[in-house]
């Protein structure tokens, strides 16, 4: 858009726009839309432009279908574009795998967690990525729409599982909102971050198992503090009530108990992530 404005290109007027989650988008341009077949001329009527998966189009020419299939065999995602329901061009898009993805999956599985993939990409692309990061093929669910991802999370919860969802895209937002614990990546979309209960600021997936380890340490510390407070008060209150303990001694003991709880909580400051941020001193 910025380049078009700088080049002073004639931009079409958008009459309507429809987003079809998981499939693509459809836009209708007004009759002043520039016609690519004759420079400077305009189409005689509204033009409907579609961009997305093959299922979004009424007609996909055999040549484009073969090009899309070849792209998927390479592990890339094929995006089609065309007018009035007919695909006219295919664009191959390859995902850049985050270097931290495989180590993060290995850490999660090492802690006894089951890791699954919910993807809107084709099965070929999803299986290729899963193989690279170490996710079992049986736990790969491909070709999913946002509603399908939501149903998948619900099915896991219905079977008694606690589900943590990690996502960064618009199509991940409904599933993030449904999961028991939802984690968004800071480099992702705003809507994903709004739907998540936790946002990882750095673009490093190894922060996900680190966050889980820290949360478990916090929960363990809370339980320790509550257990100590309950035991102390159970023993100290009757002694103070019956005058067995001098009030001054009781006051000092209460202060010491509070200091013990605070110091126990401060131990969390010594938490060391298993994978420090890039650039951190080793």
C-alpha positions in Angstrom: 0.0 0.0 0.0 2.8 2.4 0.9 4.6 1.6 -2.4 1.3 2.2 -4.4 0.8 5.6 -2.7 4.4 6.6 -3.4 4.1 5.6 -7.1 0.8 7.4 -7.3 -1.0 4.4 -8.6 -4.7 4.4 -9.1 -6.1 2.4 -6.2 -9.5 0.7 -6.6 -12.4 1.5 -4.3 -13.4 -1.3 -2.0 -17.1 -1.8 -2.0 -17.2 -4.8 0.4 -14.8 -7.1 2.3 -15.5 -10.5 3.8 -13.0 -12.5 5.8 -13.5 -16.2 5.8 -11.4 -17.6 8.7 -9.2 -20.5 7.7 -10.0 -20.1 4.0 -9.1 -16.5 2.9 -10.7 -13.3 2.0 -13.1 -11.9 -0.6 -13.2 -8.3 -1.6 -15.5 -6.6 -4.1 -14.2 -3.5 -5.9 -16.3 -0.8 -7.3 -16.7 -0.2 -11.0 -13.8 2.2 -11.1 -11.4 -0.7 -10.6 -8.4 -0.5 -13.0 -8.5 -3.3 -15.5 -5.2 -5.1 -15.9 -6.1 -6.1 -19.5 -5.8 -2.5 -20.8 -3.6 0.1 -19.1 -5.5 3.0 -17.7 -9.0 1.6 -18.5 -11.6 0.6 -15.9 -13.8 -2.5 -15.6 -17.4 -2.1 -16.6 -18.8 -3.4 -13.3 -17.9 -4.5 -9.8 -15.0 -7.0 -9.6 -14.9 -9.7 -6.9 -11.3 -10.7 -5.9 -10.6 -13.8 -3.8 -7.3 -14.7 -2.0 -6.8 -17.9 -0.1 -7.1 -21.6 -0.2 -8.3 -23.6 -3.2 -11.6 -24.3 -1.5 -12.4 -20.6 -1.7 -12.7 -20.7 -5.5 -15.3 -22.1 -7.8 -12.8 -22.9 -10.6 -9.1 -23.8 -10.2 -7.4 -24.4 -13.5 -5.5 -27.7 -13.7 -2.2 -25.9 -14.1 -2.7 -24.0 -10.9 -3.9 -27.1 -9.1 -0.6 -28.9 -10.2 1.5 -25.9 -9.0 -0.3 -25.9 -5.7 0.2 -29.6 -5.2 3.9 -29.3 -6.1 4.3 -26.5 -3.5 2.7 -28.6 -0.8 5.0 -31.5 -1.7 7.9 -29.2 -1.0 6.5 -28.3 2.3 5.3 -24.9 1.3 1.9 -23.3 1.6 0.1 -22.4 -1.7 -2.1 -19.2 -1.8 -4.4 -18.7 -4.7 -5.7 -15.4 -6.0 -8.3 -14.6 -8.7 -11.4 -12.8 -9.8 -15.0 -13.7 -9.9 -14.5 -17.1 -8.4 -11.8 -18.3 -10.8 -8.2 -18.7 -9.6 -5.7 -16.9 -11.8 -2.4 -17.1 -9.9 -0.7 -19.3 -7.2 1.8 -18.0 -4.8 4.1 -20.4 -2.8 4.9 -19.3 0.8 7.4 -21.1 3.0 7.3 -20.9 6.7 10.5 -20.1 8.5 10.9 -22.5 11.4 11.9 -20.8 14.6 15.3 -22.2 15.8 13.9 -22.5 19.3 10.9 -24.7 18.2 12.6 -28.1 18.4 14.4 -27.4 21.7 11.1 -26.2 23.2 9.2 -29.3 22.1 12.0 -31.5 23.5 11.9 -29.7 26.9 8.1 -30.1 27.1 8.1 -33.7 26.2 11.0 -34.3 28.6 8.7 -33.1 31.4 6.1 -35.7 30.4 3.8 -33.4 28.5 2.1 -34.4 25.3 2.7 -32.0 22.5 0.3 -31.7 19.5 0.0 -29.5 16.5 -3.2 -27.8 15.3 -2.5 -26.3 11.9 -4.5 -24.7 9.1 -1.9 -25.8 6.6 -2.2 -28.9 4.5 -1.3 -32.3 6.0 1.9 -32.5 3.9 3.2 -29.2 5.2 2.1 -29.8 8.8 3.7 -33.3 8.9 7.0 -31.8 7.5 7.1 -29.2 10.2 6.2 -31.7 12.9 9.0 -34.0 11.8 11.5 -31.1 12.1 10.4 -30.1 15.6 9.9 -33.6 17.0 6.1 -33.9 17.2 4.6 -37.4 16.6 2.6 -37.7 13.3 -0.4 -39.0 15.4 -0.6 -35.7 17.2 -0.7 -33.6 14.0 -4.1 -32.1 13.0 -3.9 -30.3 9.7 -6.2 -28.3 7.5 -8.1 -26.9 10.5 -10.3 -23.8 10.5 -10.4 -21.6 13.6 -13.7 -23.4 14.5 -11.9 -26.8 14.1 -9.1 -25.7 16.4 -11.7 -24.7 19.0 -13.4 -28.1 18.7 -10.1 -29.9 19.1 -9.3 -28.0 22.3 -12.8 -28.8 23.6 -12.5 -32.5 22.8 -9.2 -32.7 24.7 -10.8 -31.0 27.7 -13.9 -33.3 27.5 -11.6 -36.3 27.7 -10.1 -35.0 31.0 -7.0 -33.2 29.8 -5.7 -29.8 30.9 -4.8 -28.0 27.8 -2.2 -25.3 27.3 -2.4 -23.6 23.9 0.5 -21.6 22.3 -0.4 -19.5 19.3 0.4 -16.2 17.5 -2.1 -15.8 14.7 -5.6 -14.5 14.2 -6.9 -18.0 13.6 -5.5 -19.1 16.9 -7.5 -16.6 19.0 -10.7 -18.7 19.5 -8.6 -21.7 20.6 -6.5 -19.6 22.9 -9.6 -18.2 24.6 -10.9 -21.8 25.1 -7.7 -23.4 26.5 -7.1 -23.8 30.2 -3.8 -21.9 29.8 -3.2 -19.8 26.7 0.2 -18.4 25.7 0.8 -15.9 22.9 4.1 -15.0 21.3 5.0 -11.3 21.5 5.8 -11.2 17.8 2.3 -12.4 17.0 -1.0 -10.6 16.3 -2.6 -8.3 18.8 -5.8 -10.4 18.8 -3.9 -13.5 19.8 -2.2 -11.6 22.7 -5.6 -10.2 23.8 -7.1 -13.7 23.9 -4.1 -15.3 25.8 -3.7 -15.4 29.5 0.1 -15.0 29.1 2.3 -13.3 26.5 5.9 -14.3 25.9 7.7 -11.0 25.2 10.8 -12.5 23.5 10.4 -14.4 20.3 11.8 -17.6 21.7 9.6 -20.6 22.2 11.9 -22.0 24.8 10.4 -19.4 27.1 7.2 -21.6 27.2 8.7 -24.5 29.2 10.6 -21.9 31.3 7.3 -20.1 32.1 5.7 -23.5 33.1 8.7 -24.3 35.3 8.5 -20.9 37.0 4.7 -21.2 37.5 5.2 -24.5 39.2 7.9 -23.0 41.5 5.5 -20.2 42.4 2.7 -22.6 43.2 5.0 -24.8 45.3 6.2 -21.7 47.2 2.6 -20.6 47.9 1.8 -24.0 49.3 4.8 -24.1 51.5 3.9 -20.6 52.9 0.3 -21.6 53.5 1.4 -24.8 55.2 3.8 -23.0 57.5 1.3 -20.3 58.3 -1.4 -22.8 59.1 0.9 -24.9 61.3 2.3 -21.9 63.1 -1.1 -20.4 63.9 -2.6 -23.7 64.9 0.2 -24.1 67.5 0.7 -20.5 68.6 -2.8 -19.1 68.9 -3.9 -21.6 71.7 -0.6 -21.0 73.6 -1.1 -17.2 73.4 -4.8 -17.5 74.3 -4.1 -19.4 77.5 -1.2 -17.2 78.5 1.4 -19.9 78.2 3.5 -17.7 75.9 4.5 -14.2 77.0 3.0 -11.6 74.7 6.4 -10.1 73.9 7.7 -13.5 72.9 4.5 -14.1 70.8 5.1 -10.7 69.0 8.7 -11.7 68.2 7.6 -15.1 67.0 4.9 -13.6 64.7 7.5 -11.2 63.2 9.9 -14.1 62.7 7.1 -16.2 61.0 6.4 -13.3 58.6 10.1 -13.0 57.8 10.3 -16.7 57.1 7.4 -16.5 54.6 8.9 -13.5 52.9 12.4 -15.0 52.6 10.9 -18.3 51.3 9.2 -16.2 48.6 12.3 -14.3 47.7 14.0 -17.6 46.8 12.0 -17.3 43.5 14.4 -14.5 42.5 17.1 -17.2 42.1 15.0 -19.0 39.5 17.2 -19.8 36.5 15.5 -20.5 33.1 16.7 -23.7 31.4 17.3 -21.6 28.3 18.5 -18.0 28.9 17.7 -15.3 26.4 20.0 -15.0 23.4 22.9 -12.7 24.2 22.8 -13.4 27.9 26.1 -14.2 29.6 26.7 -17.8 30.2 
